[in-house]
Amino acid sequence: MALKVKAKEQLIKVGKYAETYRYVMMPELYTALTQDKVIKEAALRSGVSRGVMQACWDAAGEVIKAWATEGHSVALPGLGTMRFGLRAKSVDDVNKVKAGLISSRRIIFTPDVDLKDELSKTAVQITCYDREGKEVKRVTSTDEGNVEDPENEGGTTNSGNNGSTENGGTQNGGNGGTQNGGTSGGDNTGGGDNGDGYN
């Protein structure tokens, strides 16, 4: 198993590297699996009928939705927990508190330790393309550190060393981290004009 990523040479329009070409990494598009396919596979693995699995799936979904909207953090078996939150501006006077301060409502998923460990051990396959779309290099790397922690946004866990192989060779890596020009799937803390976030 491996995560597929592409690094494409692109003209940067704004910021520190404006008007220069840089390789920007982004995930390859994955096929969206339908609910029906997931239920069918879960039924096969558990030995119960698809009808029973469908009924359990629907019931669990309704329970999770009901409890989460009541303010609970709800366990998702084998995955982690889910809860709702919001982003809102802060004010210096209680008389200014109003619903209009809320800029967005959020769904917050917190993965459990086993899921984060599995992600940290999964290899990453990077295919590099130049500005004409021609493949110029392939890199396969493994990373045993730095999984984003949604409970500590902007922070990471499971720090470790990287290693990579490039076109059949090997290259030692340093400590895990992030690089400018990459992309992140995380959500930054802050919302509204003054960047105050509330979970």
Steps between C-alpha positions, in 0.01 A plus 500: 500500500623850419372854475538639148616859464596708197751783497427730206714790384274805518534874461444660840278809469531661844713503811869458562556292186276701263585472129723196551442133419496262794402137550178490701385174657137396511317170549407298194124481454355191666186321388209577732362171631121489518316418820361188332850369425616563857195321644550206264867463601418537873231231468749263335762559769257463790300205367162672541253571222504825306152580631611471861816700431294772326263521798793525746675760280186716481431471874858586594491803269181629657634452855828675418319791337251537788760482778751724324238772450424478873860597573653158559831373365396171339722196449536365146605136549859438391540857370482759778241753614285764333350816641368833384661836568499853366717797410407838641640845572579603855366820654603705803149567632229249592240732344667445161458121512255392231447221250640720223848451643496138377679477167465125437394170650745211488515123506808390694638149464768379740669177387590238756860397569487183290376689195768768539767232537378328184514827309848583628631163377337515156742559214461808281557468123578832330492544122662821373379680187661798327306804379411321173350208690784258424596254773858574607552310824347256748569496871382244753539604859387377839428735785464387858428840648288810491129425487285809552314511830157663455471551876817710488461672166828599347675233708618154403558168668712190444816687403762282334762475228430485128660281240446495127599320185537692178507317165647189660751678725469589864521827681501556875251744638496725804227553750145494369341833426321710242638706215387822336324446172331182620138454587336397821169339558462663839288791607675797662377637827332833469195649342346839450692822484716451805572130459338367816396138474273304727467121492 
